């Protein structure tokens, strides 16, 4: 650690999702964000306002890694830069918080894992949905045996803001995201793995670009994308200012065979009027299902007695926020866990191995849907690397 045991943090990609690091900045507790890198000078100016006049800002992340006195780095840059930035920080001996998805390829994930393994520095992945109250309730009920042994997991993801958030900027291009089944699905695939207790071993998928390719109103390449969600941007075909290139799917469906025998499915649509995720986990003695996934409005229902139609289940669990703030407190909680992990070690809820498998399953599913739904195996992680990282998983 730096002097006086103060944990000093840098941020690569200080704008946008880089604001996550604000939850770490607690000088009164010996944690300070002291440096950041971003190609947008406005983002660096904002950071000076947040973190004080001594904040070291630069457009060159290598300069930050070489010159700033830092112990840990938040990598919150765009997805296609995660691999480069995470490996550079790890090679520099810094502990890394890596935003999801880990990278946009399986090989990229494995290179990040190997670098952290060889450098023996901490790698923590930003799957904040493992810290949401509703997902923790589902996980708790599964582990308590409320539905017996899980045998099936389903997720339907209604992305009402898809046209605004993912088809007006770099997300819309395969070269930057691989596809939204990986980029957006990384959260959901991870939770299905977590709830069902295994990782995808074989996948197949179907999908297509069904709506947003029809929109001819595209922004110029040098125009700033207008990605903010607006209720008036409806119906989907009325959207304007789309990305000049759109070659990712807006509708995707995948099937997964997990390594423990559980079968799972994931469905994603980017032009629904409503926005939420619906998980169903079915076991040998019942099933669980959440309704809404937004903090303060969610109920998890349990069916574990034989019945005909029963829309409310046998038990209902109304789920509030884990605390206030972003994502129902999940952002604050995941950052707090990362800080504790760096300073003290101990067990963590997120897992670099799980993050890698969520990318690997999404990547192979994307390759499957682009090759006529060909079933594809998900390559396994090197056993010694998996054993190394699994030591810290709760």
Steps between C-alpha positions, in 0.01 A plus 500: 500500500592864471615707795301486825310196360285727285353314202554716193289436192520585132226475238546404135194630322422772753187618320175308464505188713820634660274683745477163677832586666327779694366230731860412587616855573483524879805691623373482858532121472840505334381444141558768241453529123811690396539448123307434184540459127245587234518633145225748591648799682153590635492170689835584659377847596199340669732267691694797635172636635422163661841407635676832554763719330780247558328245276741388226320493166637392164379382161768229501426208732862385476610833645261449788632151570863616478483833683213486747553351844214249496428157646186401311327585174138508388479400132174653382589575140291372204482122476736463204777664705457289815761242405769755413438718803461219754816323388699824509383572855567144616844502339570820692423310822170675571192329642220528244125552512394399148153602385284242323521346251852388586603532133324440167675169415577175678869532419503852643349379828756222525787742441370726779464203737849373424654843553336538842602144589862556402530845659319387818292815527129509571253496212139584580220507241208742506199268488295726724180301447637244748458779756139586414245414766272293278781284360641437846152393616471251212849368574420474872181301435678265259778434751242439778347226287167679452458340155709188552777446248500751210442340162402790272559874479328746268550873448298741289656844462279783376730788401270798448797737471688291245456740210617793712791337681642243260416593141620862496866450591783244485288223656328461162817375330635146522860618490450686829256277691498157327123520552235585756447137591847530654507868598155531654449134572816467711301597814217257435716206399706555815190498720362187333834330567494628861144394571541159337844420644692431181656645187387461138671209329315504168281767340290566195317815397280673246466872442481777247498873436125541459406865562781752529649419159182648351569848639671723243544805727866454600735747664819603322817324621633820660173587675463439873256212563184591692464190714283622788174310550192703411140372523405693187737287290216266414409287310843350426487572127453871580851519651743750345876554509596136493861386474638519143576127516260251657599136467412344839178314572204667672327166573686196638415167661748247637493156660762383749603159628685555828782282627281373787217379277275806540340632180449875461373753249539872447290731282579865428296758305605864453172657392249406769281776650588390855840439654581225752649156546299193593678193641339163562690225680337155513614226731399153609266643767377834370577813303595865557420802287561872538260770385676826424871538570497868591594580859206558729243349261600135480330190631646148488235229499546140607281209389571182699157338541303326227228721359321620191541862388629705792637836381633608841684185598499324835737753653580859399815693590481875445850626437616854572830664424820374658545873572432823318688618194582348163350162405331477836826521689675236291764742372586622849513145633715356224751785530511453877570130449782577257661746744474251785642224277802710404570613857415188699444209262224255586213353301318684222165453325625575151744276318748558215437140396123554492551826309709313245240225459220753449702656217596158361139380493380827343782498247440142389124561485562801276719288273226235501219733396718638221568152367152352476452411869793260498552357853841601637700388800619758752875451560601439859734718705847367580438294818788654698380852419144411597619350828703816572204736462236270649681515835348842565145429383242491780 
